[in-house]
Every structure is written in C-alpha cells, then in structure tokens.
Amino acid sequence: MKKTLSIEGMSCGHCVNHVKNALADVAGVESAEVDLGTKKAVVSGLALDDAALKAAVAEAGYEVVAIAAHA
C-alpha cells in the first residue's frame, strides 16, 4: 500500500529529513520519500494508519493537509 501526504511547513532539507525520520518510525511504514519541491511524502508499507501518520508529522512540527491512498 502507498499513501501520498501533502505536508505544509517544510522549507529546507532539514525539514525533509525530520519528516522522513518521523514517518519511518510509524508502525507499518516500510519506506518514506519526502519531496520539498512538491511538499509531498510518499509512504509505503502495510496497514498504514492515517491518524498515526498525521500524528508523527505533527509531532515533528509540520501539518498534513491531505492524504491520498494508492493501490
């Protein structure tokens, strides 16, 4: 399963790493790729929980404004 998260508040490479590490720590996440230019993160894994993903990003200091699931 893959999900794309639209994230507000990222402004530099440090922000990208902070979000990537926060998402990687969420249960079920196998990989997380974060793109500063598009302000999106693509997360892959099993049984991904939207609330847990949002909470991890919020705890890192950023805001998830949308989540889209992919087959």
N, CA, C and O of each residue as an XYZ file, in Angstrom:
284
protein
N       0.841     -1.175      0.000
C       0.000      0.000      0.000
C       0.888      1.240      0.000
O       1.925      1.280      0.662
N       0.462      2.246     -0.753
C       1.164      3.524     -0.771
C       0.187      4.637     -0.458
O      -0.982      4.586     -0.841
N       0.683      5.648      0.247
C      -0.111      6.845      0.524
C       0.746      8.063      0.251
O       1.939      8.085      0.552
N       0.113      9.084     -0.328
C       0.789     10.355     -0.562
C       0.226     11.380      0.410
O      -0.984     11.600      0.476
N       1.121     12.000      1.161
C       0.735     13.011      2.136
C       1.149     14.382      1.628
O       2.294     14.571      1.219
N       0.235     15.332      1.648
C       0.565     16.728      1.356
C       0.882     17.384      2.689
O       0.077     17.348      3.620
N       2.074     17.988      2.771
C       2.568     18.498      4.053
C       2.911     19.976      3.942
O       3.612     20.393      3.019
N       2.415     20.761      4.885
C       2.722     22.186      4.944
C       3.765     22.446      6.028
O       3.811     21.752      7.044
N       4.604     23.461      5.794
C       5.545     23.890      6.815
C       6.995     23.538      6.534
O       7.887     24.025      7.229
N       7.256     22.701      5.529
C       8.641     22.339      5.209
C       9.277     23.450      4.374
O       8.657     23.960      3.441
N      10.522     23.826      4.712
C      11.175     24.899      3.974
C      12.627     24.612      3.605
O      13.256     25.412      2.912
N      13.169     23.478      4.059
C      14.584     23.194      3.771
C      14.847     21.682      3.850
O      13.961     20.896      4.185
N      16.068     21.310      3.538
C      16.459     19.910      3.584
C      16.364     19.311      4.972
O      16.065     18.127      5.124
N      16.617     20.128      5.989
C      16.495     19.644      7.369
C      15.046     19.256      7.656
O      14.784     18.249      8.313
N      14.120     20.055      7.164
C      12.694     19.752      7.346
C      12.366     18.405      6.701
O      11.666     17.580      7.289
N      12.874     18.194      5.496
C      12.633     16.948      4.765
C      13.121     15.760      5.578
O      12.401     14.773      5.730
N      14.339     15.845      6.101
C      14.893     14.749      6.898
C      14.100     14.523      8.172
O      13.892     13.383      8.588
N      13.662     15.596      8.785
C      12.886     15.496     10.025
C      11.571     14.746      9.769
O      11.196     13.863     10.539
N      10.876     15.105      8.681
C       9.612     14.451      8.332
C       9.856     12.997      7.949
O       9.119     12.107      8.374
N      10.891     12.755      7.145
C      11.196     11.389      6.702
C      11.469     10.477      7.898
O      10.964      9.356      7.956
N      12.263     10.956      8.843
C      12.576     10.154     10.031
C      11.341      9.922     10.891
O      11.162      8.836     11.441
N      10.488     10.939     11.011
C       9.262     10.791     11.806
C       8.348      9.746     11.184
O       7.781      8.913     11.892
N       8.201      9.786      9.855
C       7.340      8.813      9.180
C       7.930      7.408      9.250
O       7.190      6.434      9.387
N       9.243      7.294      9.158
C       9.897      5.981      9.197
C       9.663      5.270     10.534
O       9.711      4.042     10.606
N       9.413      6.044     11.582
C       9.206      5.466     12.915
C       7.774      4.985     13.153
O       7.493      4.361     14.176
N       6.866      5.274     12.210
C       5.469      4.858     12.377
C       5.339      3.361     12.079
O       5.909      2.867     11.107
N       4.593      2.650     12.913
C       4.376      1.211     12.719
C       3.787      0.938     11.338
O       2.841      1.605     10.920
N       4.345     -0.041     10.633
C       3.843     -0.434      9.328
C       4.538      0.243      8.166
O       4.408     -0.209      7.029
N       5.276      1.317      8.421
C       5.953      2.041      7.341
C       7.219      1.289      6.936
O       8.090      1.016      7.763
N       7.303      0.958      5.638
C       8.492      0.292      5.104
C       9.441      1.304      4.475
O      10.658      1.132      4.536
N       8.890      2.361      3.870
C       9.727      3.416      3.304
C       8.952      4.720      3.250
O       7.722      4.731      3.186
N       9.698      5.824      3.277
C       9.096      7.154      3.177
C      10.024      8.034      2.357
O      11.203      8.181      2.681
N       9.490      8.612      1.301
C      10.248      9.542      0.466
C       9.565     10.895      0.547
O       8.359     11.000      0.323
N      10.330     11.929      0.867
C       9.776     13.268      1.050
C      10.385     14.201      0.012
O      11.600     14.210     -0.185
N       9.539     14.988     -0.652
C       9.974     15.922     -1.695
C       9.626     17.347     -1.273
O       8.453     17.696     -1.138
N      10.655     18.162     -1.067
C      10.446     19.538     -0.635
C       9.738     20.361     -1.711
O       8.881     21.186     -1.395
N      10.093     20.141     -2.986
C       9.528     20.912     -4.082
C       8.021     20.778     -4.205
O       7.320     21.764     -4.437
N       7.522     19.556     -4.050
C       6.080     19.321     -4.171
C       5.380     19.355     -2.817
O       4.151     19.355     -2.739
N       6.187     19.385     -1.743
C       5.665     19.350     -0.364
C       4.816     18.111     -0.140
O       3.753     18.162      0.480
N       5.318     16.987     -0.665
C       4.607     15.720     -0.522
C       5.547     14.643     -0.002
O       6.762     14.697     -0.191
N       4.941     13.664      0.659
C       5.667     12.481      1.105
C       4.921     11.266      0.575
O       3.694     11.201      0.654
N       5.664     10.303      0.035
C       5.074      9.048     -0.403
C       5.539      7.980      0.582
O       6.733      7.728      0.741
N       4.565      7.367      1.233
C       4.846      6.373      2.264
C       4.367      5.008      1.771
O       3.247      4.880      1.277
N       5.217      3.992      1.909
C       4.863      2.625      1.526
C       4.914      1.742      2.760
O       5.751      1.929      3.643
N       4.001      0.773      2.805
C       4.001     -0.149      3.922
C       2.707     -0.912      4.013
O       1.872     -0.859      3.110
N       2.544     -1.623      5.110
C       1.359     -2.436      5.353
C       0.518     -1.798      6.445
O       1.048     -1.287      7.431
N      -0.780     -1.832      6.266
C      -1.722     -1.342      7.290
C      -1.352      0.060      7.772
O      -1.261      0.303      8.975
N      -1.142      0.975      6.835
C      -0.789      2.344      7.202
C      -1.996      3.057      7.792
O      -3.071      3.079      7.193
N      -1.810      3.635      8.964
C      -2.885      4.323      9.670
C      -2.755      5.831      9.471
O      -1.758      6.432      9.869
N      -3.773      6.438      8.849
C      -3.741      7.869      8.563
C      -3.508      8.699      9.825
O      -2.714      9.640      9.812
N      -4.187      8.360     10.896
C      -4.060      9.119     12.141
C      -2.630      9.051     12.683
O      -2.100     10.049     13.171
N      -2.010      7.876     12.597
C      -0.635      7.717     13.090
C       0.337      8.504     12.222
O       1.283      9.102     12.735
N       0.111      8.509     10.908
C       0.980      9.270     10.010
C       0.860     10.769     10.290
O       1.864     11.475     10.375
N      -0.379     11.245     10.432
C      -0.616     12.666     10.737
C       0.018     13.045     12.069
O       0.637     14.102     12.192
N      -0.138     12.182     13.060
C       0.399     12.464     14.394
C       1.925     12.555     14.362
O       2.508     13.422     15.014
N       2.567     11.673     13.614
C       4.030     11.684     13.528
C       4.521     12.968     12.872
O       5.497     13.566     13.326
N       3.850     13.390     11.809
C       4.237     14.624     11.121
C       3.983     15.831     12.025
O       4.799     16.751     12.075
N       2.854     15.829     12.737
C       2.526     16.934     13.650
C       3.548     17.018     14.780
O       3.955     18.110     15.176
N       3.957     15.872     15.291
C       4.938     15.844     16.375
C       6.285     16.393     15.900
O       7.050     16.956     16.683
N       6.561     16.219     14.597
C       7.800     16.739     14.014
C       7.700     18.248     13.753
O       8.704     18.894     13.451
N       6.480     18.813     13.869
C       6.313     20.243     13.719
C       5.719     20.705     12.406
O       5.817     21.882     12.058
N       5.099     19.783     11.668
C       4.542     20.110     10.364
C       3.081     19.666     10.311
O       2.600     19.017     11.239
N       2.374     20.008      9.235
C       0.960     19.708      9.160
C       0.621     18.935      7.891
O       0.965     19.358      6.787
N      -0.056     17.799      8.055
C      -0.580     17.043      6.914
C      -1.922     17.669      6.540
O      -2.842     17.732      7.355
N      -2.017     18.135      5.279
C      -3.266     18.777      4.846
C      -4.114     17.857      3.988
O      -5.295     18.130      3.773
N      -3.527     16.757      3.487
C      -4.285     15.788      2.699
C      -3.524     14.467      2.656
O      -2.295     14.431      2.715
N      -4.301     13.368      2.549
C      -3.719     12.035      2.376
C      -4.488     11.343      1.259
O      -5.717     11.273      1.282
N      -3.745     10.835      0.283
C      -4.340     10.088     -0.815
C      -3.767      8.677     -0.826
O      -2.551      8.495     -0.773
N      -4.644      7.678     -0.896
C      -4.225      6.280     -0.929
C      -4.070      5.815     -2.368
O      -4.812      6.247     -3.251
N      -3.106      4.934     -2.602
C      -2.863      4.345     -3.916
C      -2.911      2.835     -3.788
O      -2.560      2.279     -2.747
N      -3.340      2.184     -4.833
C      -3.429      0.709     -4.826
C      -2.061      0.089     -4.818
O      -1.938     -1.135     -4.812
